Amino acid sequence: MESIAKWFAQHQITEVECLIPDLTGNARGKIIPAKKYLREGGMRLPESIFFQTVTGEWPEDEGLFDWTEKDMQLEPDESSLRLVPWAKEPTAQLIHDCFDSSGELIGFAPRSVLKRVLKLYEDEGWRPIVAPELEFFLVKKNLDWDYPLQPPEGRNGRPETARQSFSIDAVNEFDPVFEDMYDYCDIQQLEVDTLVHESGAAQMEINFDHGEALNLCDQVFLFKRTMREAALAHDIYATFMAKPMEHEPGSAMHIHQSLLDGNGNNLFSQPDGQASAMFSSYLAGLQHFTPAAISFYAPNVNSYRRLMFGDSAPINLQWGVDNRSVGLRVPRADPANRRVENRFAGADANPYLAMAVTLACGYLGMKRGLKPNAQETRDVSEHRYALPGTLEEALFKLERSDELKELLGEHFVNCYVAVKRKEYQTYFKVISSWEREHLLLNV
């Protein structure tokens, strides 16, 4: 706490936002006066917050949960200490890890799941390097959820009505929003890189500099909060829904990933520059285990609208070099930068869990010496859909994957399935406008 106390004093901090990422990837925690936080040395929260659904409900008791709501001890990760740039008073934010009474990491906390997988790599002397690319939409404020979302007006007073992929002028329409976003990111030392306009109306993509997996997940977690705050300051919303609008493409979180040894050499390349056997097996692991892992990449009922009906969304398990019609793209690069881009995850995915599972799939492929199928050089975007089509089907496949359960933690996987199944059941109870339109007087 000594270094935290010095930082608080340096920045005249009066309050602390004590954060933990929940199953959805949203921030839970407490806001505590800085002096009290330093005096008490952290905080506690009930472990039941990880069992709460996105609608604020809890799964049926399946013997998985301890409803005595035991407290977790939350310990700060000092490397995550940052200012809250939109706060009126000097405020700090700190991401915390969750421990039980015996000092062990809580196994169903998303950050703990990622640390569990990273430990497997550490034990092998391998170091994953990743770079997320996160898409999102800017939309008008929507105060009635019965109405579809609409693009906001830009500086010219008009909303976008046509596709504007990579348009500089279309991005500039929202310069005031993005100037605030970049200022907020600079204050928080979020290593955002390139901003581009994607193909949807007021759809953007932000790229992050490559780096260590846990740090990059923290940055994605914080960036989502940051982008929402920047948008709200201009009376619009930023949404990371996978498919927020029926006639617009979906939003993804593509994850570039490579693997280094202790000397910084890329293990995906041989000394002669050719792809290594480890690279092939890593690819094969992603191919083989993605159907069972898809509920982490596509964690919500809306996620499957992106996969099944979204432009440019991956629908297959193929891989190819410089081919965006496949689910696993290998960008054209020199041997030192050989990597694979996993294109399955939606922008709505919990970054810690999506990262944990993509690394778990690659790890399993390498440990089992799996072989990928042949590279795909054609456009396969119109081929048959090869993934689970609903959250229910995805959870069914995850339940039957003993390999992923072992790597991620069986108790965590069972809890995750129970929470997500409850969300699906709650969604399925809702009578939609489509049903009232087409079934009310026709059946």
N, C-alpha and C positions, 0 to 999 in steps of 0.2 A: 504493500500500500504506500510505501514511502515515495516511489516515483510518481504514483497517481496523485498523492497529496501535493507534490511539487508542481505537477502540471496544473492541478486545480488552482493553486496559488498564482502561478504564472498567468493564467487566463481569467483569474478572478471569478471562478465558477461558483454559481449559487445553487444550481440544481443538477441532478444526474438522471438521465434516462437509462435505466438498467434494462437491457434488452436480452431476450432469448428468441430465436426463431422457432415458431410452432410448426405443426405438420404442414400447414399450407404455405409456410415461408413468410408469414406475417410476424410483426414484432409484438411480443407479449412482455410483461414485466411491470416495473414500478418506476415512478418518478419520485426521487428522494432528495431532500436538502443535502447539499454537498457535505456539510459538517457532520450530519448524522450518518451519512454513508461511510465516511472515513472513520468515524467513531465505532461503528458497529462492524466494519470490515466485510461488507457484502450484504446479501439479503437472502431471503427464503421465499419459495413459491410452492404451491401444491403440485405434485406430479400429474394430477388429473388434467392440467391444461393441455397436455399432449393427447388427451383422449377426446377433446372437444371437436365437433364437426364445424364446417364452415358456416353452418346455420345456428351454431350455439347449442347444439344438442349433444347427447352422449349415446354411444352404442348400447344395445341391449347387453346386459351382464352375461358374458360368456365364460366367466371364470378367468378372464385375462387381466382384469383391472382390480386394484385394491381401492375400494371405495371409502376407506378410512382417510383418503386424501393426505397421505404422508407428505411432509415438507421435503423439498430438495434444497440443498445448500448450493447457492449460486456463487461461483468464483469468477472474477473478471479476467478476460484475456487482455492484458495491458496493451498488446499490439493493436487492439481495436479501438483504443481511446481516441475520440474525435469530438470536435465541436458540433453543435446542432446549429447550422447557419441560419435557419429561419426562425429561431427562437428570439423573443424580444429581450430576455435577460440572458447573461452568459451561462450557457447550458452545455453540459458534456453528455455524450452517449458512449456506452460501454456494452459490448457484447459479452455475455457470460456463458460459461459451461455449467452443466448441471451434475451434481454429485449426490450420492445417497449417504446415509449415516455412517457407512463404513469407508467413505472416501473414494468409492468407485464411480466412474462415469455412469449416468443414467442411460441405459442402452437404447431407449426409445426416443431420446432427444436427437433431432436431425443432425446437429453438429457432432454428436457422439457417434452416429452411424458413419459419417464421413471419416472421422478419426479412426474408427475401427478398420475401415478399408485401407486408409493410408498407412496404417501400421503394418498391414500385410506387405505393402510395397517396400516400406522401410526395412522390414526383415530380410527382404531379398536384395537390398542395396539399390533399389530402383527409385527414381524420383519423377513422378508425373508432372508434366508442365501443360497447362491448359490456358485457353483463351475463349471466353464466352462471347457470343454475339446476341444481343437482346433486342427483339422487335416490340413495338408498342404502338398504340393509336392515341392521338389526341382527338377528343370528342367534345361536343357541346355538353353542358351539364344536363343530366337526365334525372329529374326529380320524380318521375312516374315510370316505374319499370315495365308498365304495359306498352310503352312506346319505344320503337326501335331507336338505336343510337344514330346520331347524325354528326358529320364532320363539322368542326367549328369554323367560324369566319377567321380569315387571316387579316393581315394589315390592310388588304384592299377591300375588306368588308364582304367578301364573297367566300363561300365554302368551296372546296374542291369538288369537281364533278367528273373528272377524268383521271386516268392512271398517270402518275407523274414519277415513275421510277428514276432515281438518281438525279432528279431535278434540283439544281441549286436554288433557283428562284422559288420553288415550292417550299423548301426548307426556310428560306429567308422570310417567307410570309409569317413565320412564327419566331422570328429573331428575338423579340423580347422574352419569350418563354425560355429559349435555349441559352440566352445570355445569363439568365438567372440560374438555369441548370448547371452551366459550366462554372459559374461563380461558386455555387453550392458545392460542386464536386471538388473544386480547387481547395476550398476551405477544409473539406473532409479528407483530402488527399486520396480521392478515388481516381484510379488511373484509367479514366475513359480516354478513348482514342478517337476513332473516326465516327462521325455522325452522317448518315445518309438518309435520303427519302426512299422508302420502300414502295412497292407497287400499289398499296391500298391508299384510299383517300385519307390524307393526314396520318399515314402510317410511317413510322421512323424506325431506324435501327441504330443502336449505339454499340460500338465495339470496345472491348477492354484489352489492355496490354496483356501479353502472356505472362504467366507466373505460376506460383504455387497454388494448389487446388483450394486449400482452406481459405487463404487470403482472398482469392478471386470470388469464392462463394460469399464471403463477408461483403465484398464490394457490390456484388449483384443484389444481395439482400438490402444493403443501404441505398443503392441507387434507385431501387423501386420506390422507397420512401421519398427520396430526393426528387424524382421526376414527378411524383404525384403532388408534392408540395409546390414545386415550381409551376406546375399547371394550375393548381388551385389559386395561386397568387395572381393569375390572369383570368380567373373565373371560368376555367374549363377543366376537364378531367384528362388525366393520362390513365389509360387502362392497359393491363397486361393480360386480359382475357385472351384465350387461345383463338376464339372466333367470335368477336364482338358484333359483327354485322354480317347479315346473310349474304349480301352480294359483294363483299370484299374478302380478300385473302385473309388467312389466319396469321397469327404472330408466333414466331418460334424463338427458341433459345438454342442456337447451334453451339456445339461445344467442340472446339479444336483441342486435340490432345496428342502429346508425344511423350517419350519416356527417355530419361537420361540415366547414365550410370554415375558413380561417385566422382568421376573425373569430368563430368559434363558432356560426355559423348552421347549422341543420339543412338539409342539401342534399336531404333527402327531401321537403321542403315548399317550396312556392312562397310568395312574399310575401303572396299572398291567402289562404294557409292550405290550399290544395289540394295534393294529392300531385303531386310533380314528375315530369318525364320520367325523371330519374335513378333515382327510386324504382321506377318501373315497370320500367326496364331491369335494376335490381339484382334485383328479384323474378324477372324472366324468366331472368336468369343462374342463379339458384338452381334454378329449375324445369328449365332445359335441361341443366345439368351435374351435377345431383345423382345420377342413375343411375351416371355414371362415377366420381363422388366418394364413393359410399356406403361403400367399404371403409375410408375414414378415419373416417366416423361410426360404422360397424359393423365393427370391425377383427378380431373373433374369431368362431369358429364359433358360440359361444353368442349372439352379437349378433343373429342372424337369428331366433332363437326369440322375442326381444322384438318384432321388427318384424312377424313373421308371426302370432304367437300371443299377443302382449301386449295387455292392455286399454289403450285410449287411445293405443297406439303409432301413428305415422303410416304409412299404407299407400299414400298417394297424393301427387301432386305439385301439388295444388291450393293456392290461397291464398284467404284470406278475412279480413274484419275481425271480430274478436271471435268467432272460430269455431275451436274446439279439435278439430274433426274433420278439419282439413286439415293437411298437412305444413308449411305456411308460414303462420303466424298473424300477423295485424297487430293488435296490441292497440289497443283504443280509447284514444286519447290526444289531447292538444292538438297543434297543428302543430309546436311546438318539440320535442316528444318523439316524433314519428312514427318508428316502428321496425318491424322485422320480427323475428319469433321463429322461428328454425330449430329444428324439433322432431325432426329425424332422428337426431341424435347420441345414442348410448347413454352411460350413466355410465362404461362401460369404455373409452371413446374417449380417446386421448391428447389432452389439451386443446390443446396447441400445434398438432398436425396437424389436428384438427377445426376450430380457429379459422382456421388458414391456408387450409384448403380452402373454408370457407364464404365467406371474404373473397375468395378467388380466383374462385369462381363468380360472386359479385356483381360483381367487377371486370370479368370477361369480358362479363357482360351489359351493363354500362354502356359499355365500349369498343366493343362490337359493335352497340349500339343495339337490343338485343333487345326484343321486346314480349311481355308475359305474356298468358296466356289470361284469360278473364273471371273476375271474382271469384266465388267459390263461397259462396252464402248458406245452402245446405241442409246437413243432416247427411250427410256422405259417408263415414262411418266403416265402412259396410258395403259400399262399392263395391269393385270388383275391385282386387286387389293390383297395384301398378304399379312395384315396385322389384325389384332383384335379390333372389333368394330364398336364396342361399347365398354364402359367402365366395368360393368358386370362381368363381361367375358375376360377382360384383362385381369381382374382380381381372381377369377377362377384359375387362370394360368399361373399366376403368382403363387397361389396356395399350393400348387402341385410342383413347384420348383424347389426340391430339397437343396440344390446347390446354392441358390440365392439365399434361402433361409439360413443356411449355415454361415455364409459370408456376412450377411447383413445383421444376423441375429434373429433366431426363430421367434422369440417373444416380440421383438419389434415388428417383424413382418405380420404376425398374427394380429397385433394391435392395429397396425396400419390398415390391414384388410377390413377389420371390424369397423373402424372409423369411416373408411371410404364406402363400405357397403351401406352403412347407415345414411350417408349422404345420398347415395343412389336411391335408396328407398324413399327418403324424404322428397327428392326430386320427382320420383315416379308417382307420388300422390297428387301432384299438381295437375289440374285440368288445363290444358293449353288452349290458346286462341284457335289453333289449327283444328282441334277437336270440336270446338263450338261452331267453327265455320263449316266444316265438312261432314260432321256426324250428327249435329243437333237435329236436323230435319230430314236426313237422308238415310237413316238406318232404322 
